[in-house]
Amino acid sequence: MEEKYLRKLRRSDLFELLVSQAEKIESLEAKVSDLEKQLEDKTLLIEKAGSIAEASLQINKIFETAQAAADQYLANIERLASESHSEKVEQ
């Protein structure tokens, strides 16, 4: 607002303007607080997503290791069965 306009206002008008500005400031501070909380929540979600991704990778490695062990076990069973069958055929 222009300074000349403000100088022409009565005290009651200036007081109303001051109260209005104070209410607007209070409203904006509340909004800033809310937005900061939302930002913090999003930051936590991003951090959790990162830790979930890391856990998923570790679980995948465990499954890969378990699958490799199972494949090796089956290969050994098949080899032993084949050797056993060969021995029976030779006898």
Chimera marker file (.cmm) of the C-alpha trace (Angstrom):
<marker_set name="trace">
<marker id="1" x="0.000" y="0.000" z="0.000" r="1" g="1" b="0" radius="0.5"/>
<marker id="2" x="1.150" y="3.479" z="-0.641" r="1" g="1" b="0" radius="0.5"/>
<marker id="3" x="2.469" y="5.524" z="2.244" r="1" g="1" b="0" radius="0.5"/>
<marker id="4" x="0.139" y="8.461" z="1.473" r="1" g="1" b="0" radius="0.5"/>
<marker id="5" x="-2.882" y="6.172" z="1.610" r="1" g="1" b="0" radius="0.5"/>
<marker id="6" x="-1.775" y="4.798" z="4.987" r="1" g="1" b="0" radius="0.5"/>
<marker id="7" x="-1.243" y="8.293" z="6.398" r="1" g="1" b="0" radius="0.5"/>
<marker id="8" x="-4.833" y="9.254" z="5.527" r="1" g="1" b="0" radius="0.5"/>
<marker id="9" x="-6.351" y="6.285" z="7.393" r="1" g="1" b="0" radius="0.5"/>
<marker id="10" x="-7.862" y="6.732" z="10.864" r="1" g="1" b="0" radius="0.5"/>
<marker id="11" x="-6.415" y="4.888" z="13.820" r="1" g="1" b="0" radius="0.5"/>
<marker id="12" x="-9.278" y="2.416" z="13.863" r="1" g="1" b="0" radius="0.5"/>
<marker id="13" x="-8.717" y="1.642" z="10.181" r="1" g="1" b="0" radius="0.5"/>
<marker id="14" x="-4.991" y="1.193" z="10.794" r="1" g="1" b="0" radius="0.5"/>
<marker id="15" x="-5.755" y="-1.094" z="13.726" r="1" g="1" b="0" radius="0.5"/>
<marker id="16" x="-8.087" y="-3.200" z="11.568" r="1" g="1" b="0" radius="0.5"/>
<marker id="17" x="-5.417" y="-3.379" z="8.896" r="1" g="1" b="0" radius="0.5"/>
<marker id="18" x="-2.862" y="-4.442" z="11.502" r="1" g="1" b="0" radius="0.5"/>
<marker id="19" x="-5.186" y="-7.142" z="12.877" r="1" g="1" b="0" radius="0.5"/>
<marker id="20" x="-5.889" y="-8.366" z="9.353" r="1" g="1" b="0" radius="0.5"/>
<marker id="21" x="-2.164" y="-8.592" z="8.613" r="1" g="1" b="0" radius="0.5"/>
<marker id="22" x="-1.523" y="-10.422" z="11.894" r="1" g="1" b="0" radius="0.5"/>
<marker id="23" x="-4.238" y="-12.965" z="11.040" r="1" g="1" b="0" radius="0.5"/>
<marker id="24" x="-2.760" y="-13.455" z="7.581" r="1" g="1" b="0" radius="0.5"/>
<marker id="25" x="0.712" y="-13.967" z="9.078" r="1" g="1" b="0" radius="0.5"/>
<marker id="26" x="-0.692" y="-16.504" z="11.544" r="1" g="1" b="0" radius="0.5"/>
<marker id="27" x="-2.430" y="-18.354" z="8.722" r="1" g="1" b="0" radius="0.5"/>
<marker id="28" x="0.730" y="-18.414" z="6.617" r="1" g="1" b="0" radius="0.5"/>
<marker id="29" x="2.817" y="-19.637" z="9.557" r="1" g="1" b="0" radius="0.5"/>
<marker id="30" x="0.362" y="-22.490" z="10.075" r="1" g="1" b="0" radius="0.5"/>
<marker id="31" x="0.561" y="-23.354" z="6.389" r="1" g="1" b="0" radius="0.5"/>
<marker id="32" x="4.379" y="-23.299" z="6.495" r="1" g="1" b="0" radius="0.5"/>
<marker id="33" x="4.297" y="-25.604" z="9.521" r="1" g="1" b="0" radius="0.5"/>
<marker id="34" x="1.939" y="-27.997" z="7.727" r="1" g="1" b="0" radius="0.5"/>
<marker id="35" x="4.090" y="-28.006" z="4.584" r="1" g="1" b="0" radius="0.5"/>
<marker id="36" x="7.231" y="-28.654" z="6.637" r="1" g="1" b="0" radius="0.5"/>
<marker id="37" x="5.512" y="-31.643" z="8.254" r="1" g="1" b="0" radius="0.5"/>
<marker id="38" x="4.459" y="-32.964" z="4.844" r="1" g="1" b="0" radius="0.5"/>
<marker id="39" x="8.031" y="-32.573" z="3.602" r="1" g="1" b="0" radius="0.5"/>
<marker id="40" x="9.353" y="-34.443" z="6.634" r="1" g="1" b="0" radius="0.5"/>
<marker id="41" x="6.832" y="-37.251" z="6.029" r="1" g="1" b="0" radius="0.5"/>
<marker id="42" x="7.889" y="-37.520" z="2.379" r="1" g="1" b="0" radius="0.5"/>
<marker id="43" x="11.542" y="-37.593" z="3.421" r="1" g="1" b="0" radius="0.5"/>
<marker id="44" x="10.805" y="-40.456" z="5.814" r="1" g="1" b="0" radius="0.5"/>
<marker id="45" x="8.925" y="-42.308" z="3.084" r="1" g="1" b="0" radius="0.5"/>
<marker id="46" x="11.870" y="-41.898" z="0.724" r="1" g="1" b="0" radius="0.5"/>
<marker id="47" x="14.258" y="-43.192" z="3.391" r="1" g="1" b="0" radius="0.5"/>
<marker id="48" x="11.987" y="-46.157" z="4.080" r="1" g="1" b="0" radius="0.5"/>
<marker id="49" x="11.698" y="-46.885" z="0.365" r="1" g="1" b="0" radius="0.5"/>
<marker id="50" x="15.489" y="-46.973" z="0.181" r="1" g="1" b="0" radius="0.5"/>
<marker id="51" x="15.750" y="-49.398" z="3.078" r="1" g="1" b="0" radius="0.5"/>
<marker id="52" x="12.965" y="-51.568" z="1.595" r="1" g="1" b="0" radius="0.5"/>
<marker id="53" x="14.845" y="-51.692" z="-1.707" r="1" g="1" b="0" radius="0.5"/>
<marker id="54" x="18.039" y="-52.699" z="0.093" r="1" g="1" b="0" radius="0.5"/>
<marker id="55" x="16.200" y="-55.419" z="2.020" r="1" g="1" b="0" radius="0.5"/>
<marker id="56" x="14.678" y="-56.666" z="-1.221" r="1" g="1" b="0" radius="0.5"/>
<marker id="57" x="18.130" y="-56.952" z="-2.796" r="1" g="1" b="0" radius="0.5"/>
<marker id="58" x="19.420" y="-58.891" z="0.201" r="1" g="1" b="0" radius="0.5"/>
<marker id="59" x="16.436" y="-61.253" z="0.086" r="1" g="1" b="0" radius="0.5"/>
<marker id="60" x="17.015" y="-61.792" z="-3.635" r="1" g="1" b="0" radius="0.5"/>
<marker id="61" x="20.623" y="-62.749" z="-2.913" r="1" g="1" b="0" radius="0.5"/>
<marker id="62" x="19.441" y="-65.223" z="-0.265" r="1" g="1" b="0" radius="0.5"/>
<marker id="63" x="16.979" y="-66.767" z="-2.732" r="1" g="1" b="0" radius="0.5"/>
<marker id="64" x="19.663" y="-66.983" z="-5.419" r="1" g="1" b="0" radius="0.5"/>
<marker id="65" x="22.008" y="-68.744" z="-2.995" r="1" g="1" b="0" radius="0.5"/>
<marker id="66" x="19.238" y="-71.122" z="-1.885" r="1" g="1" b="0" radius="0.5"/>
<marker id="67" x="18.356" y="-71.878" z="-5.524" r="1" g="1" b="0" radius="0.5"/>
<marker id="68" x="22.008" y="-72.583" z="-6.341" r="1" g="1" b="0" radius="0.5"/>
<marker id="69" x="22.240" y="-74.933" z="-3.343" r="1" g="1" b="0" radius="0.5"/>
<marker id="70" x="19.025" y="-76.709" z="-4.404" r="1" g="1" b="0" radius="0.5"/>
<marker id="71" x="20.296" y="-77.065" z="-7.983" r="1" g="1" b="0" radius="0.5"/>
<marker id="72" x="23.590" y="-78.495" z="-6.732" r="1" g="1" b="0" radius="0.5"/>
<marker id="73" x="21.728" y="-80.924" z="-4.443" r="1" g="1" b="0" radius="0.5"/>
<marker id="74" x="19.536" y="-82.139" z="-7.314" r="1" g="1" b="0" radius="0.5"/>
<marker id="75" x="22.576" y="-82.511" z="-9.572" r="1" g="1" b="0" radius="0.5"/>
<marker id="76" x="24.288" y="-84.622" z="-6.905" r="1" g="1" b="0" radius="0.5"/>
<marker id="77" x="21.166" y="-86.782" z="-6.447" r="1" g="1" b="0" radius="0.5"/>
<marker id="78" x="20.932" y="-87.308" z="-10.202" r="1" g="1" b="0" radius="0.5"/>
<marker id="79" x="24.659" y="-88.140" z="-10.378" r="1" g="1" b="0" radius="0.5"/>
<marker id="80" x="24.371" y="-90.626" z="-7.497" r="1" g="1" b="0" radius="0.5"/>
<marker id="81" x="21.273" y="-92.190" z="-9.042" r="1" g="1" b="0" radius="0.5"/>
<marker id="82" x="23.055" y="-92.489" z="-12.363" r="1" g="1" b="0" radius="0.5"/>
<marker id="83" x="26.119" y="-94.044" z="-10.722" r="1" g="1" b="0" radius="0.5"/>
<marker id="84" x="23.898" y="-96.425" z="-8.770" r="1" g="1" b="0" radius="0.5"/>
<marker id="85" x="22.062" y="-97.402" z="-11.957" r="1" g="1" b="0" radius="0.5"/>
<marker id="86" x="25.399" y="-97.935" z="-13.772" r="1" g="1" b="0" radius="0.5"/>
<marker id="87" x="26.655" y="-100.192" z="-10.966" r="1" g="1" b="0" radius="0.5"/>
<marker id="88" x="23.481" y="-102.280" z="-11.117" r="1" g="1" b="0" radius="0.5"/>
<marker id="89" x="23.789" y="-102.624" z="-14.876" r="1" g="1" b="0" radius="0.5"/>
<marker id="90" x="27.414" y="-103.763" z="-14.560" r="1" g="1" b="0" radius="0.5"/>
<marker id="91" x="26.484" y="-106.418" z="-12.004" r="1" g="1" b="0" radius="0.5"/>
<link id1="1" id2="2" r="1" g="1" b="0" radius="0.2"/>
<link id1="2" id2="3" r="1" g="1" b="0" radius="0.2"/>
<link id1="3" id2="4" r="1" g="1" b="0" radius="0.2"/>
<link id1="4" id2="5" r="1" g="1" b="0" radius="0.2"/>
<link id1="5" id2="6" r="1" g="1" b="0" radius="0.2"/>
<link id1="6" id2="7" r="1" g="1" b="0" radius="0.2"/>
<link id1="7" id2="8" r="1" g="1" b="0" radius="0.2"/>
<link id1="8" id2="9" r="1" g="1" b="0" radius="0.2"/>
<link id1="9" id2="10" r="1" g="1" b="0" radius="0.2"/>
<link id1="10" id2="11" r="1" g="1" b="0" radius="0.2"/>
<link id1="11" id2="12" r="1" g="1" b="0" radius="0.2"/>
<link id1="12" id2="13" r="1" g="1" b="0" radius="0.2"/>
<link id1="13" id2="14" r="1" g="1" b="0" radius="0.2"/>
<link id1="14" id2="15" r="1" g="1" b="0" radius="0.2"/>
<link id1="15" id2="16" r="1" g="1" b="0" radius="0.2"/>
<link id1="16" id2="17" r="1" g="1" b="0" radius="0.2"/>
<link id1="17" id2="18" r="1" g="1" b="0" radius="0.2"/>
<link id1="18" id2="19" r="1" g="1" b="0" radius="0.2"/>
<link id1="19" id2="20" r="1" g="1" b="0" radius="0.2"/>
<link id1="20" id2="21" r="1" g="1" b="0" radius="0.2"/>
<link id1="21" id2="22" r="1" g="1" b="0" radius="0.2"/>
<link id1="22" id2="23" r="1" g="1" b="0" radius="0.2"/>
<link id1="23" id2="24" r="1" g="1" b="0" radius="0.2"/>
<link id1="24" id2="25" r="1" g="1" b="0" radius="0.2"/>
<link id1="25" id2="26" r="1" g="1" b="0" radius="0.2"/>
<link id1="26" id2="27" r="1" g="1" b="0" radius="0.2"/>
<link id1="27" id2="28" r="1" g="1" b="0" radius="0.2"/>
<link id1="28" id2="29" r="1" g="1" b="0" radius="0.2"/>
<link id1="29" id2="30" r="1" g="1" b="0" radius="0.2"/>
<link id1="30" id2="31" r="1" g="1" b="0" radius="0.2"/>
<link id1="31" id2="32" r="1" g="1" b="0" radius="0.2"/>
<link id1="32" id2="33" r="1" g="1" b="0" radius="0.2"/>
<link id1="33" id2="34" r="1" g="1" b="0" radius="0.2"/>
<link id1="34" id2="35" r="1" g="1" b="0" radius="0.2"/>
<link id1="35" id2="36" r="1" g="1" b="0" radius="0.2"/>
<link id1="36" id2="37" r="1" g="1" b="0" radius="0.2"/>
<link id1="37" id2="38" r="1" g="1" b="0" radius="0.2"/>
<link id1="38" id2="39" r="1" g="1" b="0" radius="0.2"/>
<link id1="39" id2="40" r="1" g="1" b="0" radius="0.2"/>
<link id1="40" id2="41" r="1" g="1" b="0" radius="0.2"/>
<link id1="41" id2="42" r="1" g="1" b="0" radius="0.2"/>
<link id1="42" id2="43" r="1" g="1" b="0" radius="0.2"/>
<link id1="43" id2="44" r="1" g="1" b="0" radius="0.2"/>
<link id1="44" id2="45" r="1" g="1" b="0" radius="0.2"/>
<link id1="45" id2="46" r="1" g="1" b="0" radius="0.2"/>
<link id1="46" id2="47" r="1" g="1" b="0" radius="0.2"/>
<link id1="47" id2="48" r="1" g="1" b="0" radius="0.2"/>
<link id1="48" id2="49" r="1" g="1" b="0" radius="0.2"/>
<link id1="49" id2="50" r="1" g="1" b="0" radius="0.2"/>
<link id1="50" id2="51" r="1" g="1" b="0" radius="0.2"/>
<link id1="51" id2="52" r="1" g="1" b="0" radius="0.2"/>
<link id1="52" id2="53" r="1" g="1" b="0" radius="0.2"/>
<link id1="53" id2="54" r="1" g="1" b="0" radius="0.2"/>
<link id1="54" id2="55" r="1" g="1" b="0" radius="0.2"/>
<link id1="55" id2="56" r="1" g="1" b="0" radius="0.2"/>
<link id1="56" id2="57" r="1" g="1" b="0" radius="0.2"/>
<link id1="57" id2="58" r="1" g="1" b="0" radius="0.2"/>
<link id1="58" id2="59" r="1" g="1" b="0" radius="0.2"/>
<link id1="59" id2="60" r="1" g="1" b="0" radius="0.2"/>
<link id1="60" id2="61" r="1" g="1" b="0" radius="0.2"/>
<link id1="61" id2="62" r="1" g="1" b="0" radius="0.2"/>
<link id1="62" id2="63" r="1" g="1" b="0" radius="0.2"/>
<link id1="63" id2="64" r="1" g="1" b="0" radius="0.2"/>
<link id1="64" id2="65" r="1" g="1" b="0" radius="0.2"/>
<link id1="65" id2="66" r="1" g="1" b="0" radius="0.2"/>
<link id1="66" id2="67" r="1" g="1" b="0" radius="0.2"/>
<link id1="67" id2="68" r="1" g="1" b="0" radius="0.2"/>
<link id1="68" id2="69" r="1" g="1" b="0" radius="0.2"/>
<link id1="69" id2="70" r="1" g="1" b="0" radius="0.2"/>
<link id1="70" id2="71" r="1" g="1" b="0" radius="0.2"/>
<link id1="71" id2="72" r="1" g="1" b="0" radius="0.2"/>
<link id1="72" id2="73" r="1" g="1" b="0" radius="0.2"/>
<link id1="73" id2="74" r="1" g="1" b="0" radius="0.2"/>
<link id1="74" id2="75" r="1" g="1" b="0" radius="0.2"/>
<link id1="75" id2="76" r="1" g="1" b="0" radius="0.2"/>
<link id1="76" id2="77" r="1" g="1" b="0" radius="0.2"/>
<link id1="77" id2="78" r="1" g="1" b="0" radius="0.2"/>
<link id1="78" id2="79" r="1" g="1" b="0" radius="0.2"/>
<link id1="79" id2="80" r="1" g="1" b="0" radius="0.2"/>
<link id1="80" id2="81" r="1" g="1" b="0" radius="0.2"/>
<link id1="81" id2="82" r="1" g="1" b="0" radius="0.2"/>
<link id1="82" id2="83" r="1" g="1" b="0" radius="0.2"/>
<link id1="83" id2="84" r="1" g="1" b="0" radius="0.2"/>
<link id1="84" id2="85" r="1" g="1" b="0" radius="0.2"/>
<link id1="85" id2="86" r="1" g="1" b="0" radius="0.2"/>
<link id1="86" id2="87" r="1" g="1" b="0" radius="0.2"/>
<link id1="87" id2="88" r="1" g="1" b="0" radius="0.2"/>
<link id1="88" id2="89" r="1" g="1" b="0" radius="0.2"/>
<link id1="89" id2="90" r="1" g="1" b="0" radius="0.2"/>
<link id1="90" id2="91" r="1" g="1" b="0" radius="0.2"/>
</marker_set>
